[in-house]
């Protein structure tokens, strides 16, 4: 598929057909990068995507914690468990 660059002020834009946008899952924002002479355009990832699932996994397994909690003098002498 070929596309023509269109003028947008001092810049150039690329028009994408609606079916292609829908097929790729593009919304209002995309991520772009140049890679070996090619322009790579990807659907933008949501901010914090996957964090909720990772938190559930961490709570269930404890995997990924940097260190274990250490008891302090407060825990031993002042804290009262009920």
Number of C-alpha atoms within 10 A of each C-alpha: 2 5 9 10 11 11 10 9 7 5 8 10 11 11 9 11 9 10 9 10 12 10 8 12 12 16 10 6 10 12 11 12 10 9 8 7 6 8 10 11 13 14 15 14 10 7 7 7 9 9 10 10 10 13 12 11 13 13 11 9 10 12 10 9 10 7 6 7 7 6 8 9 8 9 11 9 8 9 9 8 5 3
